[in-house]
Amino acid sequence: MPAVPAGLAVRDGELAIDGDPAADPVLVLRAAVEAARLRVPLSRAGLERLADAQPEFGDPWPDGARELFVELLAAGDDAIDVVEALDFAGVWTRLLPEWAPNRNRPQRSHYHRFTVDRHLLEAVATAARYTRRVARPDLLLMGALLHDLGKGYPGDHTEVGMRLAADIGRRCGYDADDTSTLVRLVQHHLLLTDTAHRRDLHDPLTIAQVAEATGTVEFLELLATLTEADCRATGPTAWTDWIADLVGTLVGFVADHLIGDANLPSRRRLLLTDAVEQMMSSADTQVVGAGNTVTVVAPDERGTLSRAAGALALRGLDVLQAEAYSSAGPPAMAVSVFRVVLPDTPVDWERVANDVRRAVGGGLALEARIVERARLYRRRGALAAATPPSTVTFDTTAATDATIVQVHTEDHIGVLYRLTRILTEMGLDIVSAKIQTMANEVVDTFYVVGPDGPTLTAEHQREIELALRHGLSAGQE
């Protein structure tokens, strides 16, 4: 058995604590580090000794405490049982009293598989596997531990968490710059996923805004690694290949911007491949499904994207992202490209293409069919979980040439069809749409242009919101 520091011993497969915690306040961390390193539990007698005699860490922490604390976090999965044993014994909160309100706290979102405290430990363990990606592994691990700490307190968990991180960073001995980095990691821990899911990554303004928030490539690398660790610790649907690709694309564009190389490929150049341009030259409706992408080319008429989305919903294909482009012609043609979630069973692309063609041409009773499908196949998750309130927001400043309409509502069959149909009926051209699904909720983001240009008036926004809310309430009945 490897040698252990003074005051500790391995007996009967457990780590015993023979030293006096009252005389040596960081003995608890030396014991925790050794227990994780040797993959042995802390003995019951040792935990009882700590519970009886361990003093609270002061302000500032004792000398050497921060380095040992980070070393414990760096043990990754092997640290989880050790920390939970210390917490069960009432010792962990003597080091980090802000932890207490998060103990065994359930998450508000069904997206999460762990309680708040276990999620934080899982995020640290995941981050520990990625420390070679960043210049400051210690800040990555501390950021992972603190990023959701505010969930145990009243108010917005990010704002509360920033205040907690500022106090903990200073107390444990970080200088002002490092403490600021911890605070910013908490502040922006949702930035990359929210932006990747809900914004046009090929809009220069999107990239510039994220670049302004991150500031340096070094911080961007920290944030990107924390984001992946956070998502992987959330649950299996929070970090898929699709999400990894979105976030990776965003991070790449932002890094290029930060180093002065911000030549983004335009949406038109991405959509109009040689194959799509060949489809457009035929001047009739064509549908091609391959992999997880459905491409629809049709004469440019209002509602094409909405009707195509309705046909995909009838075929059980959930849309992750939709992009639209209209050519001036002649003839004027509309291109809609959908990225979908493939079901467990093989997709009959010929039937999908036939339904989309019929829908685009007005040959399917989409509303009636979607209502019937929703009645027969109402999702179990929506039945089991509380219905979230619907919200509609507008942003006229965050896009280069469009207004952003964001709808947060209950997920149900045909929701994208209904939303896009309503937006079209309100005189809007939909440039792109991004769909984020979280358990029984969706956040659908649309880049739209109105009849008078990209900026919607306040009056038009009010009418659009009224129409969307009415349509959503009707669709959920």
C-alpha positions in Angstrom: 0.0 0.0 0.0 1.4 3.4 -0.9 2.6 5.7 1.9 0.1 8.3 3.2 0.7 11.6 4.9 1.2 11.9 8.6 -2.0 11.7 10.6 -3.6 9.3 8.2 -3.4 5.5 7.9 -5.0 2.7 5.8 -6.6 0.1 8.0 -8.9 -2.7 6.9 -9.4 -1.1 3.5 -10.4 2.3 4.9 -8.6 5.6 5.4 -8.3 6.2 9.1 -7.7 9.7 10.5 -5.4 9.7 13.5 -4.5 13.3 13.5 -6.3 16.2 15.3 -8.5 18.2 12.9 -8.7 21.0 15.4 -5.0 21.5 15.3 -4.6 20.9 11.6 -7.6 22.4 9.7 -6.5 21.1 6.3 -6.2 17.5 7.5 -9.7 17.0 6.2 -8.6 17.8 2.7 -5.4 15.7 2.9 -7.6 12.8 4.0 -10.1 13.4 1.2 -7.4 13.6 -1.4 -5.8 10.4 -0.2 -9.1 8.6 0.0 -9.8 9.5 -3.6 -6.3 8.7 -4.8 -6.3 5.3 -3.1 -10.0 4.7 -3.9 -10.8 3.7 -0.4 -13.6 5.1 1.8 -13.0 7.3 4.8 -13.5 5.3 8.0 -16.6 5.8 10.1 -14.4 6.7 13.1 -12.5 9.2 10.9 -15.7 10.8 9.8 -16.9 11.0 13.4 -13.6 12.6 14.4 -14.0 15.2 11.7 -17.6 15.8 12.6 -16.6 16.4 16.2 -13.5 18.5 15.7 -13.2 20.0 12.2 -13.3 23.8 12.4 -15.0 25.9 9.8 -12.6 27.3 7.2 -12.2 31.0 7.9 -11.8 34.0 5.7 -9.3 33.6 4.2 -8.9 29.8 4.0 -6.0 28.2 5.8 -2.7 28.0 3.9 -2.6 25.3 1.4 -6.3 24.6 1.5 -7.1 25.8 -2.0 -4.4 23.7 -3.6 -5.7 20.6 -1.8 -9.3 21.4 -2.6 -8.5 21.6 -6.3 -6.5 18.4 -6.1 -9.5 16.7 -4.6 -11.7 18.0 -7.5 -9.1 16.8 -10.0 -9.6 13.3 -8.8 -12.8 13.3 -10.8 -15.2 10.3 -10.3 -13.1 9.1 -7.4 -13.8 12.3 -5.5 -17.6 12.0 -5.6 -18.1 9.3 -2.9 -15.5 11.1 -0.7 -17.3 14.5 -0.9 -20.7 12.9 -0.4 -19.4 11.1 2.7 -18.0 14.3 4.1 -21.3 16.0 3.3 -23.3 13.3 5.0 -21.1 13.7 8.1 -21.8 17.5 8.1 -18.2 18.3 7.4 -18.3 19.5 3.7 -20.3 22.6 4.6 -17.6 23.6 7.1 -15.4 24.1 4.1 -18.1 25.4 1.8 -21.1 26.6 3.7 -22.9 27.8 0.5 -23.4 24.1 -0.3 -26.0 23.5 2.3 -29.1 24.8 0.5 -28.3 22.6 -2.5 -28.0 19.3 -0.6 -30.4 16.8 -2.2 -32.3 19.7 -3.9 -34.4 18.5 -6.8 -34.0 20.2 -10.2 -36.8 22.3 -11.6 -36.2 20.9 -15.1 -37.0 17.3 -16.1 -34.0 17.7 -18.3 -31.7 16.9 -15.3 -31.2 13.4 -14.0 -29.4 14.4 -10.8 -30.2 16.6 -7.8 -28.4 19.9 -7.8 -25.6 18.9 -5.5 -24.9 15.6 -7.3 -25.1 17.4 -10.7 -22.3 19.8 -9.5 -20.1 16.9 -8.5 -20.8 15.0 -11.8 -19.9 18.2 -13.7 -16.6 18.5 -11.8 -15.8 14.8 -12.5 -16.5 15.3 -16.2 -14.5 18.5 -16.3 -11.6 16.6 -14.7 -11.3 14.4 -17.8 -10.9 17.5 -20.0 -8.3 19.6 -18.0 -5.7 19.2 -20.8 -7.9 21.4 -23.0 -7.4 24.5 -20.9 -4.6 26.7 -19.6 -6.1 26.9 -16.1 -7.5 23.5 -15.0 -8.0 24.8 -11.4 -10.4 27.5 -12.6 -12.2 25.0 -14.8 -12.8 22.6 -11.9 -13.8 25.4 -9.5 -16.1 26.8 -12.1 -17.7 23.4 -12.6 -18.3 23.1 -8.8 -19.8 26.6 -8.5 -21.7 27.1 -11.8 -25.2 26.1 -10.4 -24.6 26.8 -6.7 -27.1 29.6 -6.8 -30.0 27.2 -7.4 -30.4 26.6 -3.7 -31.2 30.3 -3.1 -34.1 32.6 -4.0 -33.8 34.6 -7.2 -32.1 34.0 -10.5 -29.6 31.2 -10.0 -27.0 32.7 -12.2 -27.1 36.1 -10.6 -27.0 34.6 -7.1 -24.3 32.2 -8.2 -22.1 35.1 -9.4 -22.2 36.7 -5.9 -21.4 33.4 -4.3 -18.5 32.7 -6.7 -17.1 36.2 -6.0 -17.1 35.5 -2.2 -15.8 32.0 -2.5 -13.0 32.9 -4.9 -11.8 35.7 -2.7 -12.1 33.6 0.5 -10.1 30.7 -0.9 -7.3 32.9 -1.9 -7.7 33.7 -5.6 -6.5 37.1 -6.8 -9.0 39.6 -8.3 -8.4 38.4 -11.9 -8.9 34.7 -11.2 -12.0 35.5 -9.0 -13.4 37.5 -11.9 -12.9 34.6 -14.2 -14.8 32.3 -11.8 -17.6 34.9 -11.6 -17.7 35.1 -15.4 -17.8 31.3 -15.8 -20.9 31.3 -13.6 -22.4 34.3 -15.4 -22.0 32.7 -18.9 -22.3 29.0 -18.2 -25.4 28.8 -20.4 -24.2 31.3 -23.1 -22.8 28.8 -25.6 -25.7 26.3 -25.5 -28.4 29.0 -25.5 -26.7 30.8 -28.4 -26.1 27.5 -30.3 -29.7 26.4 -29.9 -31.4 29.7 -30.4 -29.4 32.0 -32.6 -28.2 32.1 -36.2 -24.6 31.1 -36.1 -23.9 32.6 -39.5 -25.0 36.0 -38.4 -21.9 38.1 -37.7 -23.8 40.0 -35.0 -24.3 36.7 -33.1 -20.6 35.9 -33.2 -19.6 39.4 -32.3 -21.9 39.3 -29.2 -20.5 36.0 -27.9 -16.9 37.3 -28.6 -17.6 40.4 -26.6 -18.9 38.3 -23.7 -16.0 35.9 -23.7 -13.2 38.4 -24.5 -10.3 36.1 -25.0 -9.6 32.7 -26.6 -8.4 31.4 -23.2 -11.7 32.2 -21.5 -13.6 30.8 -24.5 -11.7 27.5 -24.1 -12.6 27.4 -20.4 -16.2 28.2 -21.0 -16.5 25.7 -23.9 -15.0 22.9 -21.7 -17.3 23.8 -18.8 -20.3 23.8 -21.1 -19.6 20.3 -22.3 -19.0 19.1 -18.7 -22.2 20.7 -17.5 -24.3 19.2 -20.4 -22.8 15.7 -20.0 -23.6 15.8 -16.3 -27.1 17.0 -17.0 -28.4 13.9 -18.9 -28.1 11.9 -22.1 -30.2 14.4 -24.2 -28.2 17.4 -23.1 -25.1 16.6 -25.1 -25.7 14.8 -28.3 -23.6 14.7 -31.5 -26.0 17.4 -32.8 -25.5 19.7 -29.8 -21.7 19.1 -29.8 -21.6 20.1 -33.5 -23.6 23.3 -32.9 -21.5 24.4 -29.9 -18.3 23.4 -31.7 -19.3 25.5 -34.7 -20.1 28.5 -32.5 -16.9 28.2 -30.6 -14.9 27.9 -33.8 -16.5 31.0 -35.3 -16.0 33.0 -32.1 -12.4 32.0 -31.8 -11.7 33.1 -35.3 -13.4 36.4 -34.5 -11.3 36.9 -31.4 -8.0 36.3 -33.4 -9.2 38.6 -36.2 -10.4 36.1 -38.8 -14.2 36.5 -38.9 -15.0 35.5 -42.5 -18.3 33.6 -41.9 -19.8 31.5 -44.7 -23.1 33.1 -45.6 -26.4 31.3 -45.1 -27.0 31.4 -48.9 -23.7 29.8 -49.6 -24.4 27.0 -47.1 -27.9 26.3 -48.4 -27.4 26.6 -52.1 -25.2 23.6 -52.8 -24.8 22.3 -56.4 -27.5 19.7 -55.7 -30.0 22.3 -54.4 -29.3 24.6 -57.3 -30.0 21.8 -59.7 -33.3 21.1 -57.9 -34.2 24.8 -58.2 -33.6 24.8 -61.9 -36.6 22.4 -62.5 -39.0 25.1 -61.3 -41.3 22.5 -59.5 -41.7 21.0 -56.1 -39.0 18.6 -55.1 -38.3 16.9 -51.8 -35.1 14.9 -50.9 -34.6 13.1 -47.6 -31.2 11.7 -46.7 -29.5 11.0 -43.4 -31.2 13.5 -40.9 -31.8 16.2 -43.5 -34.9 17.0 -45.5 -34.6 19.5 -48.4 -37.7 21.0 -49.9 -37.5 23.2 -53.1 -40.8 24.7 -54.3 -42.2 27.7 -56.1 -41.8 30.7 -53.7 -45.1 31.0 -51.9 -45.9 32.1 -48.3 -46.4 29.1 -46.0 -44.1 26.6 -47.7 -41.9 26.1 -44.7 -44.9 25.8 -42.4 -46.7 23.2 -44.6 -43.5 21.2 -45.0 -43.0 21.2 -41.2 -46.6 20.0 -40.7 -46.0 17.1 -43.1 -42.9 16.1 -41.2 -44.8 16.2 -37.9 -47.4 13.8 -39.3 -44.5 11.4 -40.2 -43.2 11.7 -36.6 -40.0 13.6 -37.6 -39.1 16.1 -34.9 -37.3 19.2 -36.4 -34.1 20.4 -34.8 -33.4 23.2 -37.2 -34.9 24.8 -40.2 -33.4 27.2 -42.7 -35.1 29.0 -45.5 -33.9 30.9 -48.6 -35.9 32.5 -51.4 -34.4 33.2 -54.8 -35.4 36.3 -56.9 -35.9 34.1 -60.0 -37.2 33.9 -62.5 -38.7 31.7 -61.5 -38.8 32.6 -57.8 -38.1 29.5 -55.8 -38.1 28.8 -52.1 -35.6 26.4 -50.4 -36.4 24.9 -47.0 -33.8 22.7 -45.3 -34.8 20.8 -42.2 -32.6 18.9 -39.8 -34.6 16.2 -38.0 -34.4 13.7 -35.2 -34.4 10.2 -36.7 -36.9 7.8 -35.1 -35.8 4.3 -33.9 -37.4 2.7 -37.0 -36.2 3.2 -40.6 -37.6 6.3 -42.3 -39.6 5.7 -45.5 -38.2 8.7 -47.3 -40.4 8.1 -50.4 -43.6 8.4 -48.3 -42.2 11.4 -46.4 -41.4 13.2 -49.7 -44.8 12.4 -51.1 -46.5 13.8 -48.0 -44.4 17.0 -48.1 -45.2 17.5 -51.8 -48.9 17.1 -51.1 -48.8 19.4 -48.1 -46.8 22.1 -49.9 -49.3 21.9 -52.8 -52.3 22.2 -50.4 -53.3 18.6 -50.8 -53.3 17.6 -47.1 -55.7 18.6 -44.3 -52.7 19.4 -42.1 -54.5 20.9 -39.1 -57.1 18.2 -38.9 -54.5 15.4 -39.3 -52.2 16.9 -36.7 -55.0 17.3 -34.2 -56.0 13.6 -34.7 -52.4 12.5 -34.4 -51.9 14.5 -31.2 -55.1 13.0 -29.7 -53.9 9.4 -30.4 -50.2 9.8 -29.6 -50.0 12.5 -26.9 -46.5 12.2 -25.4 -46.2 10.5 -22.1 -43.7 13.2 -20.9 -46.2 15.9 -21.5 -48.8 14.0 -19.5 -46.5 13.3 -16.6 -44.9 16.8 -16.3 -46.4 20.1 -15.3 -47.3 22.3 -18.3 -44.9 25.2 -18.6 -46.3 28.7 -19.1 -45.9 30.0 -22.7 -43.8 33.1 -23.3 -43.2 35.1 -26.4 -40.3 37.6 -26.7 -39.0 39.8 -29.5 -35.5 41.1 -30.1 -34.9 43.7 -32.8 -31.2 44.3 -32.0 -29.5 40.9 -31.8 -29.7 40.0 -35.5 -28.1 41.7 -38.5 -31.1 41.8 -40.8 -34.1 40.3 -39.0 -36.2 40.4 -35.8 -35.8 37.4 -33.5 -39.1 35.9 -32.2 -38.6 33.4 -29.4 -41.4 31.2 -28.1 -41.1 29.0 -25.0 -44.0 26.6 -24.6 -45.1 23.0 -24.0 -43.8 20.5 -26.5 -46.6 18.9 -28.5 -47.1 17.4 -31.9 -47.2 20.0 -34.6 -46.1 22.9 -32.5 -43.6 24.1 -35.1 -46.2 23.8 -37.8 -48.6 26.0 -35.9 -46.0 28.6 -34.9 -44.7 29.0 -38.5 -48.2 29.1 -39.9 -49.2 31.9 -37.5 -46.1 33.9 -38.3 -46.7 33.5 -42.0 -50.4 34.6 -41.5 -49.1 37.7 -39.7 -47.2 38.7 -42.9 -43.7 37.5 -41.9 -41.1 35.8 -43.9 -39.2 33.2 -41.8 -35.5 33.3 -42.6 -34.5 30.6 -40.2 -35.8 28.6 -37.2 -34.0 26.8 -34.4 -35.7 24.4 -32.1 -34.5 23.4 -28.6 -36.4 20.6 -26.8 -36.0 20.1 -23.1 -38.1 17.3 -21.7 -41.7 18.5 -22.2 -40.7 22.0 -23.2 -39.5 23.7 -26.4 -37.8 27.0 -27.1 -38.4 27.8 -30.8 -36.5 30.8 -32.2 -37.4 32.4 -35.5 -35.5 35.0 -37.5 -38.3 36.9 -39.3 -38.6 39.8 -41.7 -41.8 41.8 -41.9 -43.5 43.5 -44.8 -41.8 46.8 -44.0 -38.3 45.3 -43.3 -36.4 43.4 -40.7 -37.5 45.5 -37.7 -41.0 44.8 -36.5 -43.0 47.7 -34.9 -44.2 47.5 -31.4 -47.8 47.3 -32.6 -47.0 44.5 -35.0 -45.2 42.6 -32.2 -48.3 42.9 -29.9 -50.5 41.4 -32.6 -48.1 38.6 -33.3 -47.8 37.7 -29.7 -51.6 37.7 -29.4 -51.9 35.4 -32.4 -49.2 33.1 -31.1 -50.7 32.8 -27.7 -54.1 32.1 -29.1 -52.7 29.4 -31.5 -50.7 27.7 -28.7 -53.7 27.6 -26.3 -55.8 26.1 -29.1 -53.1 23.5 -30.0 -52.8 22.3 -26.3 -56.5 21.7 -25.8 
